Structure formats: C-alpha cells, structure tokens
C-alpha cells in the first residue's frame, strides 16, 4: 500500500509540475523497494531524488534519500555501510542533515550499529534523539526509541527493555514490532535460551512474510533454524501477484468503495478502475468484489458469486 501511494504521489506531482514533491515520492518508493530487498530499484530512485535535491540544498529530501540508502544496505546484509549512510543525517555539517527528519532513522541506525558491533557509534546519537523526543514527542519516534534502547543496551538491561518494548501497543507499526521480536529472539538464542527464543522468532518471521519484507524474513528463518526448529515453507501471499496500483485499487474496493469513488480518490476514470479490477480478479482466483476482502487478508477465496 505504501509503495502504491508513493507511486501515485509521484504521478500526480509530475502531472502538476512539482518536481520536488515528485522526488520526495521517489524516496518513499525507494524505501519500499529496499524493504522488499530490491536494492537496484531503490538505488535508481535514490539517485533520481538526489539529482533534484542536491542542486537546491533540499535537506529534508536528501535526508530521506540517505535513509533509503541505509535501509537498502541493511537489507543487503551490509550493516557497517548502513551505519555510515545513516550517521550522515545526524551530522550538522552534512547536506543530508535535517533536524526533524533524522528522527525517522532511529530504528534503522540502532539496528545497523547492533548488527555491525558498533554500539558506541549509535549510543550518543540515540541519546540526542531521546532529547529530541522530549521536545517533539512524535509517536513513531517514541516507538523506534523503544527498539533502539533494547538493541544498544548491555546484557544486564537488555531483557527488561525488550519486554518493555513488546508490552507497548505496536499495532500502528507491525514492521517495527516484528523487528523487536526478531532482535529479542536473536538475543535469547545467543544466550543459550533457544526454547525461549522460538516464539518471538516465529512471530517475527510470519509478520515479515506478510509484510513482504523478505530480507528480514530471511534473517528470522536463519535464526529459527539455528534455534533447532524445522521450518515449514511459507507460501507466497496472493497480494504479491498484484502491481502496486492494482493492490491499492483492490484494497479500496474491498473496503466498499465504488469504482467512481476510487476513481475520484486516485484521479482516474471509473472505466480505468473497472479495467484494473478485471485484471485483479483472475490473479486472485476470485470472481466478485465480495471476495476481495478475504483474498487480500487471508490469501483465501470465498464462495463464488456473479460479478
């Protein structure tokens, strides 16, 4: 859904001749591509965004592009490189530094530092973000700091911090919650508590799979195997068969919106919406709008009815 929204934002920005907004939308697409493990696509989008932002010193845009580059490096299994990319946005002398936008990098910075064994690099930055959070208590930053604290803590305090993070309501941030579960499971397994680790690792793996964040799903699978668990094969989600725009339209139709209402929101004709849905139905092996919700949520097919 995020990728589809970013693509639609870019299209609208170009149609209304707003290149800076289009570039911002490209960084959103780059982050979505990086999370899926599509680094080549992410790099193309990052370079295009930077080509717009660098000549005019658009710090917030350059910060977002650098954040996307850090996520791509993390997804590629290059945490040290990710840390270098992400540290740039916290350096006031760097063109990619932006006072408030850098707060979005807290979780990724801490993970990069933890996975590269460079906790000491991230700790002062996270401490500064803790101060920023007192002045700018953005929910996403506060949630990310729960993860960062646990990742960067010493052994004496880590377990209580992981427990505290997982007792918070993380429904708005399923990817972050799954990352906390993965990190906690890793921490437990490395302290020779494999039985305690498995429930967290299973939940993380299933969440990553559902979200389509395959690099993190692979990490969770690796940890589960190391804990001694035999893994069942996770079948592809039916949503993987749809293009970003088809998924966006299908989700709106599943919510009960008519073709006309969807078209008004996406600035498309109702005939275009109808054409998209006619392509969606066979991909999901369904025959009517009433089956969309079940197919998208569970990968199952409801009883067939007439279109």
C-alpha positions as CSV (number, residue, x, y, z in Angstrom):
1,X,0.0,0.0,0.0
2,X,2.8,2.4,0.8
3,X,4.6,1.7,-2.5
4,X,1.4,2.3,-4.4
5,X,0.7,5.5,-2.6
6,X,4.2,6.8,-3.3
7,X,3.9,5.9,-7.0
8,X,0.6,7.7,-7.2
9,X,2.0,10.7,-5.4
10,X,4.9,10.9,-7.9
11,X,2.5,10.6,-10.8
12,X,0.3,13.4,-9.5
13,X,3.3,15.6,-8.7
14,X,4.6,15.2,-12.2
15,X,1.2,16.0,-13.8
16,X,1.0,19.2,-11.7
17,X,4.7,20.1,-12.4
18,X,6.0,19.8,-8.9
19,X,9.4,18.1,-9.3
20,X,10.5,18.5,-5.7
21,X,7.3,16.7,-4.5
22,X,7.9,14.0,-7.1
23,X,11.4,13.5,-5.8
24,X,10.1,13.1,-2.2
25,X,7.7,10.5,-3.5
26,X,10.6,8.7,-5.1
27,X,12.3,8.4,-1.8
28,X,9.2,6.7,-0.4
29,X,9.3,4.3,-3.3
30,X,13.0,3.7,-2.7
31,X,12.3,2.8,1.0
32,X,9.6,0.4,-0.1
33,X,11.8,-1.2,-2.7
34,X,14.7,-1.6,-0.1
35,X,12.4,-3.2,2.4
36,X,11.4,-5.7,-0.2
37,X,15.1,-6.4,-1.0
38,X,15.0,-4.8,-4.4
39,X,18.2,-2.8,-3.9
40,X,18.8,-2.0,-7.7
41,X,15.4,-0.4,-7.9
42,X,16.0,1.5,-4.7
43,X,19.3,2.9,-5.9
44,X,17.8,4.2,-9.1
45,X,15.1,6.0,-7.2
46,X,17.5,7.4,-4.7
47,X,19.8,8.7,-7.4
48,X,16.9,10.4,-9.2
49,X,15.7,12.1,-6.0
50,X,19.2,13.3,-5.1
51,X,19.6,14.7,-8.6
52,X,16.7,17.0,-7.8
53,X,17.5,17.8,-4.2
54,X,21.3,18.3,-4.2
55,X,21.5,21.4,-6.5
56,X,18.9,23.2,-4.4
57,X,20.1,22.0,-1.0
58,X,16.8,20.3,-0.1
59,X,18.0,18.9,3.2
60,X,14.8,17.0,4.1
61,X,14.8,15.3,0.7
62,X,18.5,14.4,0.9
63,X,17.9,13.1,4.4
64,X,15.1,10.8,3.2
65,X,17.3,9.6,0.3
66,X,20.1,8.8,2.7
67,X,17.7,7.0,4.9
68,X,16.6,4.9,2.0
69,X,20.2,4.1,1.2
70,X,20.8,3.0,4.7
71,X,17.8,0.7,4.7
72,X,19.0,-0.8,1.4
73,X,22.4,-1.6,2.9
74,X,20.7,-3.2,5.9
75,X,18.5,-5.3,3.7
76,X,21.7,-6.3,1.7
77,X,23.4,-7.5,4.9
78,X,25.9,-4.6,5.0
79,X,25.2,-3.1,8.4
80,X,28.5,-1.2,8.6
81,X,27.8,0.5,5.3
82,X,24.2,1.2,6.5
83,X,25.6,2.8,9.7
84,X,27.8,5.1,7.7
85,X,24.9,6.2,5.5
86,X,22.6,6.8,8.4
87,X,25.2,8.7,10.5
88,X,25.4,11.3,7.8
89,X,21.9,12.6,8.5
90,X,22.9,13.2,12.1
91,X,26.0,15.3,11.2
92,X,25.1,19.0,11.1
93,X,27.8,19.6,8.5
94,X,26.4,17.1,6.1
95,X,24.0,18.3,3.3
96,X,21.7,15.4,4.3
97,X,21.3,16.6,7.8
98,X,17.8,17.7,8.8
99,X,16.8,18.5,12.4
100,X,13.4,16.7,12.5
101,X,13.5,14.3,9.5
102,X,16.6,12.5,11.0
103,X,14.2,11.2,13.8
104,X,12.8,8.7,11.3
105,X,16.1,6.9,11.2
106,X,16.3,5.9,14.9
107,X,15.3,2.2,14.5
108,X,17.5,1.6,11.4
109,X,20.5,3.4,12.9
110,X,20.3,1.3,16.1
111,X,19.9,-1.9,14.1
112,X,22.9,-1.1,11.8
113,X,25.0,-0.4,14.9
114,X,23.9,-3.5,16.6
115,X,24.5,-5.8,13.6
116,X,27.9,-4.3,12.9
117,X,29.0,-4.4,16.5
118,X,29.4,-0.6,16.7
119,X,27.0,0.2,19.6
120,X,29.3,3.0,20.7
121,X,28.7,4.9,17.4
122,X,24.9,4.9,17.8
123,X,24.5,5.5,21.5
124,X,25.3,9.2,21.6
125,X,23.0,9.8,18.6
126,X,20.2,7.9,20.2
127,X,20.7,9.8,23.4
128,X,20.4,13.0,21.4
129,X,17.2,11.7,19.8
130,X,15.9,10.9,23.3
131,X,16.2,14.6,24.0
132,X,14.5,15.5,20.7
133,X,11.7,13.2,21.6
134,X,11.0,15.2,24.8
135,X,10.6,18.4,22.7
136,X,9.0,16.6,19.7
137,X,7.1,13.6,21.1
138,X,6.2,12.1,17.7
139,X,4.6,8.6,18.3
140,X,6.8,6.9,15.6
141,X,10.0,8.3,17.2
142,X,8.9,7.2,20.6
143,X,8.2,3.7,19.3
144,X,11.5,3.5,17.5
145,X,13.4,4.5,20.6
146,X,11.9,1.6,22.5
147,X,13.6,-0.7,19.9
148,X,16.9,1.3,19.9
149,X,17.2,1.3,23.7
150,X,16.9,-2.5,23.8
151,X,19.3,-3.1,20.9
152,X,22.0,-0.9,22.3
153,X,21.6,-1.9,26.0
154,X,24.1,-4.0,27.9
155,X,23.2,-7.6,28.9
156,X,22.1,-6.5,32.3
157,X,19.3,-4.3,31.0
158,X,18.5,-5.6,27.5
159,X,15.9,-8.2,28.5
160,X,13.8,-5.8,30.6
161,X,14.0,-3.3,27.7
162,X,12.9,-5.9,25.1
163,X,10.0,-6.9,27.4
164,X,9.0,-3.2,27.9
165,X,9.0,-2.6,24.2
166,X,6.8,-5.6,23.4
167,X,4.3,-4.6,26.1
168,X,3.6,-1.3,24.2
169,X,0.8,-1.1,21.7
170,X,2.6,-1.5,18.3
171,X,-0.4,-2.1,16.1
172,X,0.5,1.0,14.1
173,X,4.0,-0.3,13.5
174,X,3.8,-4.0,12.6
175,X,7.2,-4.0,11.0
176,X,8.9,-2.4,14.0
177,X,7.2,-4.9,16.3
178,X,8.4,-7.8,14.2
179,X,12.0,-6.3,14.3
180,X,11.8,-6.1,18.1
181,X,10.7,-9.8,18.2
182,X,13.5,-10.8,15.9
183,X,16.1,-8.9,17.9
184,X,14.8,-10.3,21.2
185,X,14.8,-13.9,19.7
186,X,18.3,-13.4,18.5
187,X,19.4,-12.1,21.9
188,X,17.9,-15.1,23.7
189,X,19.3,-17.7,21.3
190,X,22.8,-16.2,21.7
191,X,22.5,-16.6,25.4
192,X,21.7,-20.3,25.0
193,X,18.0,-20.0,25.5
194,X,16.8,-21.4,22.2
195,X,13.4,-22.6,23.5
196,X,12.6,-19.1,24.8
197,X,13.6,-17.6,21.5
198,X,11.4,-19.6,19.2
199,X,8.0,-18.0,19.8
200,X,9.5,-14.5,19.1
201,X,11.3,-15.6,16.0
202,X,8.2,-17.4,14.7
203,X,6.0,-14.3,15.1
204,X,8.6,-12.1,13.5
205,X,9.1,-14.4,10.5
206,X,5.3,-14.6,9.9
207,X,4.9,-10.8,10.2
208,X,7.9,-10.1,7.8
209,X,6.4,-12.6,5.3
210,X,3.0,-11.0,5.5
211,X,4.6,-7.5,5.0
212,X,6.7,-8.6,2.1
213,X,10.0,-7.6,3.8
214,X,11.9,-10.6,2.6
215,X,15.4,-9.7,3.8
216,X,14.1,-9.6,7.4
217,X,12.0,-12.7,6.9
218,X,15.2,-14.5,5.8
219,X,17.0,-13.3,8.9
220,X,14.2,-14.7,11.1
221,X,14.3,-18.0,9.2
222,X,18.0,-18.3,9.7
223,X,17.7,-17.6,13.4
224,X,14.9,-20.2,13.8
225,X,17.0,-22.9,12.1
226,X,19.8,-22.0,14.4
227,X,17.5,-22.5,17.4
228,X,16.9,-26.0,16.2
229,X,13.4,-25.6,14.6
230,X,12.4,-27.2,11.4
231,X,10.7,-24.6,9.2
232,X,7.6,-25.0,7.2
233,X,7.6,-23.3,3.8
234,X,5.7,-20.1,3.7
235,X,3.6,-19.8,0.6
236,X,3.6,-16.6,-1.4
237,X,1.0,-14.0,-0.4
238,X,-1.7,-13.6,-3.1
239,X,-1.0,-9.8,-2.9
240,X,2.4,-10.4,-4.4
241,X,0.7,-11.1,-7.7
242,X,-0.6,-7.5,-8.0
243,X,1.1,-4.4,-9.2
244,X,1.2,-1.6,-6.6
245,X,-1.7,0.3,-8.3
246,X,-3.8,-2.9,-8.6
247,X,-3.2,-3.6,-4.9
248,X,-4.3,-0.1,-3.9
249,X,-7.4,-0.3,-6.0
250,X,-8.3,-3.8,-4.8
251,X,-7.9,-2.6,-1.1
252,X,-10.2,0.3,-1.7
253,X,-12.8,-1.9,-3.4
254,X,-12.5,-4.4,-0.5
255,X,-13.3,-1.5,1.8
256,X,-16.6,-1.0,0.0
257,X,-15.7,2.0,-2.3
258,X,-17.4,2.1,-5.7
259,X,-15.4,2.4,-8.9
260,X,-16.5,6.1,-9.1
261,X,-15.3,6.8,-5.5
262,X,-12.0,5.0,-6.1
263,X,-11.5,7.0,-9.3
264,X,-12.2,10.3,-7.6
265,X,-9.5,9.5,-4.9
266,X,-6.9,8.4,-7.5
267,X,-7.8,10.9,-10.2
268,X,-8.7,8.1,-12.6
269,X,-11.8,7.4,-14.6
270,X,-14.3,4.8,-13.3
271,X,-13.7,2.8,-16.5
272,X,-9.9,2.6,-15.7
273,X,-10.8,1.3,-12.2
274,X,-13.1,-1.3,-13.7
275,X,-10.3,-2.4,-16.1
276,X,-7.9,-2.8,-13.2
277,X,-10.3,-4.8,-11.2
278,X,-11.0,-7.1,-14.1
279,X,-7.2,-7.9,-14.2
280,X,-7.1,-8.3,-10.4
281,X,-9.9,-10.9,-10.2
282,X,-8.2,-13.7,-12.1
283,X,-4.9,-13.0,-10.4
284,X,-6.5,-13.6,-7.1
285,X,-8.6,-16.5,-8.4
286,X,-11.9,-14.8,-7.5
287,X,-14.9,-13.7,-9.5
288,X,-16.5,-10.8,-7.4
289,X,-15.8,-7.8,-5.3
290,X,-17.3,-9.6,-2.3
291,X,-14.4,-12.0,-2.3
292,X,-11.7,-9.3,-2.3
293,X,-11.5,-8.8,1.4
294,X,-10.9,-12.5,2.2
295,X,-8.4,-12.9,-0.6
296,X,-6.4,-9.9,0.5
297,X,-6.5,-10.6,4.2
298,X,-6.0,-14.4,4.3
299,X,-5.0,-15.5,0.8
300,X,-8.2,-17.5,0.7
301,X,-11.1,-17.5,-1.8
302,X,-14.7,-17.0,-0.7
303,X,-17.7,-18.8,-2.3
304,X,-18.0,-17.6,-5.9
305,X,-20.8,-15.3,-6.9
306,X,-21.7,-13.4,-10.1
307,X,-19.5,-10.3,-10.7
